[in-house]
């Protein structure tokens, strides 16, 4: 899955010369006022046309609601520095601090806006999963992204997804697809069943998102059709990119380890059919931190491993199949 930007959003267009300019100061104050009033439409109207088209009102509205819920109103702000095509401010919320970088186009419309943590050294509430987990699929799957370094796992740049996995299936041709690869049905992973890794409560389900044509992506609905499970230990397990119409569970339902959740698909910010899975320490991706995920007992590159966290290029399968 391509990068999900967990801070807020960042789309840069042509910017003015930098420095703490009056136009920037005015827009920052406007943003503060609109944010504190819960006026998402006013914030949306501050964006230039390109950003509006790429993100859409619903995305902006949900992001702002998530931030208000997590941090409360903005009490005050202060200029920090000029950055790369942006000015950076420190926002003092009721419940914490965040940096904000913004850029303006020549009409003084926002061409970029991004919230960033004050420190990048973010420690999760839980360092690793406490609940014993099985693999979420049967048969052999390939770990295309997984591990702790950027070389192993591009997800590390995102607080919530920094311990995420992307799993897909390689066929006998050592490719992820057969025939031309222009249809989702050409991909070995597409339509394969995905299972609950443990007993848990379903706390969020997203359905109704169309599967992408291979090579295309849908960043507005980044998770696509997705399921989030909450364990008794407080771990939030996020599954993304299910095939449209295949999710079998609903909010508030309790699931058992090994229960069918849905089929692997290509919905959301996904360029080909695969399963994205990660664990985070809270319910909201924007304000959560990723937890390292270890599976109970599995076959890794034809060797049995216990309490193992897959890394890039691992071929893995359950011991039971």
Long-range contacts (C-beta under 8 A, 24 or more apart in sequence): 1-164, 1-166, 1-222, 1-240, 1-241, 1-268, 1-269, 1-270, 1-274, 1-276, 2-217, 2-219, 2-269, 2-270, 2-271, 3-154, 3-155, 3-157, 3-158, 4-158, 4-160, 4-161, 4-222, 4-223, 4-269, 4-285, 5-114, 5-158, 6-158, 6-159, 6-160, 6-161, 6-285, 6-286, 7-114, 7-115, 7-116, 7-117, 7-286, 8-63, 8-67, 8-113, 8-114, 8-115, 8-286, 9-51, 9-55, 9-59, 9-60, 9-63, 9-113, 9-114, 10-101, 10-112, 10-113, 10-114, 11-50, 11-51, 11-54, 11-55, 11-111, 11-112, 12-85, 12-86, 12-103, 12-111, 12-112, 13-48, 13-50, 13-51, 13-103, 13-105, 13-111, 13-112, 14-105, 14-106, 14-111, 15-85, 15-86, 15-103, 15-104, 15-105, 15-111, 15-112, 16-104, 16-105, 16-106, 18-82, 18-83, 18-85, 18-86, 18-87, 19-82, 19-87, 20-79, 20-82, 20-87, 21-87, 23-104, 23-108, 24-87, 24-102, 24-104, 25-79, 27-102, 27-104, 27-108, 27-110, 28-77, 28-87, 28-89, 28-100, 28-102, 31-100, 31-102, 31-110, 31-113, 32-74, 32-77, 32-91, 35-64, 35-67, 35-68, 35-73, 35-74, 36-73, 36-74, 38-64, 38-68, 40-64, 40-65, 46-109, 46-110, 47-109, 47-110, 47-111, 47-113, 48-105, 48-107, 48-109, 48-110, 48-111, 49-109, 50-111, 51-110, 51-111, 51-112, 54-219, 55-220, 56-220, 58-220, 59-220, 63-286, 66-284, 66-286, 66-287, 67-115, 67-286, 67-287, 69-284, 70-95, 70-96, 70-284, 70-286, 70-287, 71-95, 71-96, 71-98, 71-287, 85-112, 86-112, 86-114, 90-118, 91-115, 117-159, 122-159, 122-289, 123-289, 124-280, 124-281, 124-289, 124-290, 124-291, 125-234, 125-281, 125-282, 125-289, 126-233, 126-234, 126-235, 126-281, 126-291, 127-291, 127-292, 128-291, 128-292, 128-293, 128-294, 129-231, 129-233, 129-235, 129-279, 129-291, 129-292, 129-293, 129-294, 130-231, 130-233, 130-235, 131-198, 131-200, 131-231, 131-232, 131-233, 131-235, 132-198, 132-296, 133-197, 133-198, 133-293, 133-294, 133-295, 133-296, 134-195, 134-197, 134-198, 134-257, 134-258, 134-295, 134-296, 134-297, 134-318, 135-197, 135-295, 135-298, 135-316, 135-317, 135-318, 136-167, 136-194, 136-195, 136-196, 136-197, 136-239, 136-261, 136-275, 136-277, 137-167, 137-192, 137-193, 137-194, 137-195, 137-264, 137-275, 137-318, 138-192, 138-193, 138-195, 138-317, 138-318, 138-321, 139-169, 139-192, 139-317, 139-321, 140-169, 140-170, 140-315, 140-316, 140-317, 141-167, 141-168, 141-169, 141-189, 141-275, 141-315, 141-316, 141-317, 142-167, 142-168, 142-169, 142-170, 142-176, 142-313, 142-314, 142-315, 142-316, 143-167, 143-310, 143-311, 143-312, 143-313, 143-314, 143-315, 143-316, 144-168, 144-274, 144-312, 144-313, 145-312, 146-309, 146-310, 146-311, 146-312, 146-314, 147-309, 147-310, 147-311, 147-312, 148-292, 151-312, 152-311, 152-312, 153-311, 153-312, 155-278, 155-290, 158-290, 159-288, 159-289, 159-290, 160-278, 160-280, 160-285, 160-286, 160-288, 160-289, 160-290, 161-278, 161-280, 161-285, 161-290, 162-289, 162-290, 163-278, 163-279, 163-290, 163-291, 163-292, 163-293, 163-309, 164-276, 164-277, 164-278, 164-290, 165-275, 165-276, 165-277, 165-278, 165-293, 165-310, 166-274, 166-275, 166-276, 167-274, 167-275, 167-276, 167-277, 167-316, 168-272, 168-273, 168-274, 168-275, 170-315, 176-272, 176-273, 176-274, 177-214, 177-272, 181-214, 181-272, 182-213, 182-214, 183-213, 183-214, 184-211, 184-212, 184-213, 184-214, 184-243, 184-265, 184-266, 184-273, 186-214, 187-214, 187-266, 187-272, 187-273, 189-264, 189-273, 189-274, 189-275, 190-243, 190-263, 190-264, 190-265, 190-266, 190-273, 191-243, 191-246, 191-263, 191-264, 191-265, 191-273, 192-263, 192-264, 193-260, 193-262, 193-263, 193-264, 194-239, 194-242, 194-260, 194-261, 194-262, 194-263, 194-264, 194-275, 195-258, 195-259, 195-260, 195-261, 196-229, 196-255, 196-256, 196-257, 196-258, 196-259, 196-261, 197-229, 197-237, 197-257, 197-277, 197-295, 198-229, 198-231, 198-237, 198-257, 199-231, 199-232, 199-254, 199-255, 199-256, 199-257, 200-229, 200-230, 200-231, 200-232, 200-237, 200-254, 200-255, 201-229, 201-230, 201-231, 201-252, 201-253, 201-254, 201-255, 202-227, 202-228, 202-229, 202-230, 202-249, 202-250, 202-251, 202-252, 202-253, 202-254, 202-255, 203-228, 203-229, 203-230, 203-236, 203-251, 203-283, 204-228, 204-251, 204-283, 205-247, 205-249, 205-250, 205-251, 207-244, 207-245, 207-247, 208-244, 209-244, 209-267, 209-268, 210-244, 210-267, 211-243, 211-244, 211-265, 211-266, 211-267, 211-273, 212-266, 212-267, 212-268, 212-270, 212-271, 214-266, 214-271, 214-272, 214-273, 215-271, 215-272, 216-271, 217-268, 217-269, 217-270, 217-271, 218-267, 218-268, 218-269, 218-270, 219-269, 221-267, 221-268, 221-269, 222-268, 222-269, 223-268, 223-269, 223-276, 224-265, 224-266, 224-267, 224-268, 224-269, 224-270, 225-262, 225-265, 225-267, 225-268, 226-268, 227-261, 227-262, 228-283, 229-255, 230-283, 234-281, 235-279, 235-280, 235-281, 235-291, 236-279, 236-280, 236-281, 236-282, 236-283, 236-288, 237-277, 237-278, 237-279, 238-276, 238-277, 238-278, 238-279, 238-280, 238-285, 239-275, 239-276, 239-277, 240-268, 240-270, 240-275, 240-276, 240-277, 241-265, 241-266, 241-267, 241-268, 241-270, 241-273, 241-274, 241-275, 241-276, 242-267, 243-267, 243-273
